[in-house]
Amino acid sequence: MYFPTKSGDAVKILQLLSQGYSPNQKFSEFKNGSPLHLSASEGHVLNCHIFTQSGTELDSFDDSGNTPIHLASIKGRMEVVRYLLQAGADMGLRGEDGMTCLHLAAQNGHLDCVKIILAHHNIPRNFLNLQDDGDGHPLYLLLRGSNPLIVDAEGNIALHWASLSGSKTICEVLMDYGCDVDARNTNGDAPIHIALRQDHYESAVLLLMRGAKTNLTNRVGQLPVDCMTKDAKCATIMKLSTKLDAMMTNNKSTSMSAS
């Protein structure tokens, strides 16, 4: 069953099921996940339907503590996420590291999956208040109007994580919903420190355009510009932005002196 499931061979799968193979068997090659786990991970929507109709368990856990919808959310399998939700998968279950499917979709930059989960009409009453085991606060809380400044155990807000992943789109969504562009984590890093450290050019430019300060130092005394390597793609835009900030500061000082 493993190989036709992985390759998406629906005809072979139907043959095997008709011969008595269980839709709930465990694949040792896939962390003891079920055929539905593997189909969800590979993005085979038709096979997900076949196994679901054959009586597979929608919310079984593999050895990593993930359900099929968790794996689909990690991989960004948008249509699989949509199908599993319609089939009745429990999106409030916590998987790897205590994360729900929406934590996982947001963490991995899959905005389409985030939107599908948000749009699902059977959202549990407490779902918007779920945090992961590291006190992380997921992106969807921001999209539903919750406090954008709630932090995880390291003091990161969602914008820090989006800056780390380099997802310009998610950075933009977060700031549109009120994330503080200059929020500091326990290391003193603002999102701009992190974006520059990873050399995520588009995210860094967006943060600067939204007013990220270039004169903030972290706990080890680093300015954002100090987080870059000399040959970083972000070097030119950071130098320009630093000069502009200095000019604006000088202009303010001159104006105050004149008054």
C-alpha positions in Angstrom: 0.0 0.0 0.0 2.9 2.4 0.8 4.2 3.0 -2.7 0.9 3.5 -4.6 -0.2 5.8 -1.8 3.0 7.9 -2.0 2.9 8.1 -5.8 -0.9 8.9 -5.8 -1.9 5.8 -7.8 -5.7 5.9 -7.0 -6.5 2.8 -9.2 -4.0 0.6 -7.4 -5.2 1.9 -4.0 -8.8 1.0 -4.9 -7.7 -2.5 -5.9 -5.8 -3.0 -2.6 -8.7 -1.8 -0.5 -11.1 -4.1 -2.4 -8.7 -7.0 -1.5 -9.1 -6.2 2.2 -6.1 -3.9 2.9 -6.9 -1.7 5.9 -7.2 2.1 5.4 -5.8 2.5 8.9 -2.6 0.5 8.6 0.6 2.1 9.8 3.6 2.8 7.5 6.8 2.3 9.4 8.5 4.1 6.5 6.5 7.2 7.4 6.7 7.5 11.2 3.9 5.0 11.6 1.5 7.4 9.8 -1.6 6.1 8.1 -2.3 6.1 4.4 -4.2 9.4 5.0 -1.2 10.9 6.6 0.9 10.1 3.6 -1.7 11.2 1.1 -2.2 14.5 3.0 1.6 15.1 3.1 2.0 14.4 -0.6 -1.1 16.5 -1.6 -3.2 13.7 -3.1 -6.7 15.0 -2.6 -8.4 12.2 -4.4 -6.7 9.6 -2.4 -7.6 11.5 0.8 -11.2 11.1 -0.3 -10.8 7.4 -1.1 -9.3 6.7 2.3 -11.8 8.8 4.2 -14.7 7.1 2.5 -13.1 3.7 3.3 -13.2 4.5 7.0 -9.8 5.9 7.8 -9.4 7.8 11.1 -9.3 11.5 10.3 -7.5 12.6 13.4 -5.0 9.8 14.2 -1.5 10.7 15.3 1.8 9.6 13.8 4.9 9.1 15.8 5.7 12.8 15.6 2.3 13.6 17.1 0.9 15.0 13.9 -2.5 14.3 12.3 -3.1 14.3 8.6 -4.3 18.0 8.6 -1.1 19.0 10.5 1.1 17.5 7.8 -1.0 19.1 5.0 -0.6 22.5 6.8 3.1 22.1 7.2 3.5 21.3 3.5 1.0 23.9 2.3 -1.3 21.4 0.7 -4.2 23.9 0.4 -6.8 21.7 -1.3 -6.0 18.8 1.2 -6.5 21.2 4.1 -9.8 22.3 2.6 -11.0 18.8 2.0 -10.0 17.5 5.5 -11.8 20.4 7.2 -14.9 19.7 5.1 -14.6 16.0 6.0 -14.6 16.8 9.7 -11.0 16.9 10.8 -10.4 18.5 14.2 -8.4 21.6 13.6 -8.0 22.3 17.4 -5.8 19.2 18.0 -2.2 20.0 19.0 0.5 18.3 17.1 4.3 18.6 16.9 5.5 21.1 19.6 2.0 21.7 20.7 0.9 23.5 17.5 -2.5 23.4 15.9 -2.8 23.2 12.1 -3.1 27.0 12.0 0.1 27.5 14.0 1.8 25.2 11.5 0.4 26.9 8.4 1.4 30.3 9.7 4.9 29.2 10.8 5.7 27.8 7.4 4.4 30.8 5.5 1.4 29.1 3.9 -1.0 32.1 3.8 -3.6 30.3 1.6 -3.9 27.5 4.2 -4.2 30.1 7.0 -7.1 31.7 5.1 -8.9 28.4 4.5 -8.7 27.4 8.1 -9.9 30.9 9.2 -12.8 30.7 6.8 -14.0 27.3 8.1 -17.3 27.7 9.8 -16.9 25.1 12.5 -14.2 27.0 14.4 -14.3 25.9 18.1 -15.1 28.6 20.6 -11.7 28.3 22.4 -9.7 27.9 19.1 -8.8 31.6 18.9 -7.2 31.4 22.3 -5.0 28.4 21.8 -1.3 28.8 22.3 1.4 26.3 21.6 3.5 24.7 24.3 6.1 27.4 24.0 3.5 30.1 24.7 3.6 31.0 21.0 0.7 33.1 19.7 -0.4 32.2 16.2 -1.0 34.5 13.2 -4.7 33.8 13.1 -5.3 35.6 16.4 -4.2 38.8 14.7 -6.4 38.1 11.7 -9.3 37.7 14.0 -8.6 41.0 15.9 -6.8 39.6 19.0 -3.8 41.4 20.6 -1.0 41.5 18.1 1.6 42.0 20.8 1.2 38.8 22.7 4.6 37.2 22.8 6.1 33.7 23.1 8.6 32.5 25.7 11.4 34.3 24.0 9.5 37.6 23.7 8.8 37.2 20.0 5.6 38.4 18.4 4.5 36.9 15.1 6.3 39.6 13.2 9.6 38.3 14.5 8.9 34.8 13.1 7.6 36.1 9.8 10.8 38.2 9.5 12.9 35.1 10.2 11.1 33.1 7.5 11.4 35.9 5.0 7.7 35.9 4.2 7.0 39.4 3.0 3.3 38.7 2.5 2.8 37.5 6.1 4.9 40.4 7.4 2.6 42.8 5.6 -0.6 41.1 6.9 0.8 41.3 10.4 1.6 44.9 10.2 -1.7 45.7 8.6 -3.3 44.1 11.7 -1.3 46.1 14.2 2.0 44.4 14.9 4.6 46.7 16.3 7.3 47.0 13.7 9.8 47.8 16.4 8.8 45.2 19.0 11.8 43.8 20.9 12.3 40.2 22.0 14.3 39.0 25.0 17.5 39.3 23.0 16.6 42.9 22.2 16.1 42.1 18.6 13.4 44.0 16.6 12.0 42.3 13.4 14.5 44.4 11.3 17.5 42.8 13.2 16.2 39.4 12.3 15.3 40.1 8.7 18.8 41.6 8.1 20.6 38.8 9.9 18.8 36.4 7.5 19.4 38.7 4.5 15.7 38.7 3.6 15.8 41.7 1.3 12.1 42.1 0.5 11.1 41.7 4.1 13.7 44.2 5.3 12.6 46.8 2.7 9.0 46.4 3.8 9.9 46.8 7.4 11.9 49.9 6.6 9.1 51.3 4.5 6.7 50.7 7.5 9.0 52.8 9.7 11.3 50.3 11.4 14.0 52.2 13.4 17.6 51.7 12.4 19.0 53.0 15.7 17.8 50.3 18.0 20.5 48.2 19.7 19.9 44.7 21.0 21.3 43.2 24.2 24.8 42.7 22.7 24.9 46.2 21.4 24.1 45.5 17.8 22.3 47.9 15.6 20.3 46.4 12.7 23.1 47.2 10.3 25.6 45.3 12.5 23.6 42.1 11.9 24.5 41.9 8.2 27.5 40.4 6.5 29.4 42.8 4.3 28.2 41.2 1.0 24.6 41.0 2.1 21.9 41.9 -0.4 20.4 44.3 2.2 23.6 46.3 2.6 22.7 49.1 0.1 19.2 49.7 1.3 20.3 49.7 5.0 23.1 52.2 4.4 20.6 54.5 2.6 18.0 54.1 5.3 20.6 54.8 8.1 21.7 58.0 6.3 18.1 59.1 5.9 17.4 58.5 9.6 20.5 60.5 10.5 19.4 63.4 8.3 15.9 63.4 9.8 17.4 63.4 13.3 19.7 66.3 12.4 16.8 68.2 10.9 14.7 67.8 14.0 17.6 69.0 16.2 18.1 72.0 14.0 14.4 72.9 14.1 14.3 72.6 17.9 17.4 74.8 18.3 15.9 77.4 16.0 12.7 77.6 18.0 
